[in-house]
């Protein structure tokens, strides 16, 4: 057996699982937020009670010693707050989520995905917390869960108003995310934009709700970005051809180049072909976007047209109508091609939520869905790395031209001859 055919088996520590990593990174903050919400609910019940000196009878009094809770995603440090009671009634704070002496959460692998992907609504959060700590969670009131949900929604609202003018955004990815959940008799859709700044860092710019990816919905998203400081148009935007995004982009940022996503386009073309033909056609499509230069890409595209035009004209028409937008990436650095040919950053980030919520057809509010998408997106953003060849971004901003991924040389011979004369 050749070395190339040997598949190395990774140890459990080396296996990269984005969902597990997301849960581990967010578990501590999530549990702490829930405990603080429980405490706030307790203090609220005693707000009007004061002693003879006018002091509140029940107040915060620091924290118990920090302890680790062993969960399915690793040990999580937890700080449980204390209260001081000045009244006749001895009031002690007991967390329903992390009861005293609990050192191990049960069935956490089942609970935390619910907390992130389904557990924002009151009823579902209650069920998820019962899975996390068992029957002890039954004492967790609906008001505490509602407070935690409101905290997440408040975070999202504040994030939507932040200033985005401090960075120069060079590339965008745009897509509409259908969660599978429903609200107000309509399928919920979130309009998402991820941007790359001049340092090569990827960040979410927008996570907004929309009406079936319409031009008007996208126009509102783009105008809001402009209002928050994004005055300079990105150099290139990548997205699916079915989006109303493109018409809105031409209105708000007409200077931005269009790049159609090859993953979406490949799926659209293959839909017009019989299943028996699809594997060979998919390979032919790959030869187009993997071509070394634009001329080779046009040659591969012409071969596809010649091969399938007679029997499958709709598949060919689907490909040809976006010819220029599909090949726009050749006018940018070759190091960036792997990033800008598709909307993969969005697709990979929200693949988990699509999978999970497709199993649930419950009705949720738009605010709940958007807060859930925001929490998932912010957790994923922490793992993102800078794009390859980020040093070329400054040249793109300066207007340096690239042909087939290579920087064009400026010919100064004419200017030099004029100076000599």
PyMOL commands that set and color helices and strands:
alter all, ss='L'
color gray80, all
select helices_A, chain A and resi 3-5+12-14+18-45+108-117+122-139+142-160+215-227+245-252+262-270+275-289+294-308+313-320+323-326+328-331+334-340+344-357+366-381+390-398+413-420
alter helices_A, ss='H'
color red, helices_A
select strands_A, chain A and resi 58-63+67-71+74-78+81-85+169-183+186-197+202-209+236-239+257-260+402-403+406-407
alter strands_A, ss='S'
color yellow, strands_A
deselect
rebuild
show_as cartoon
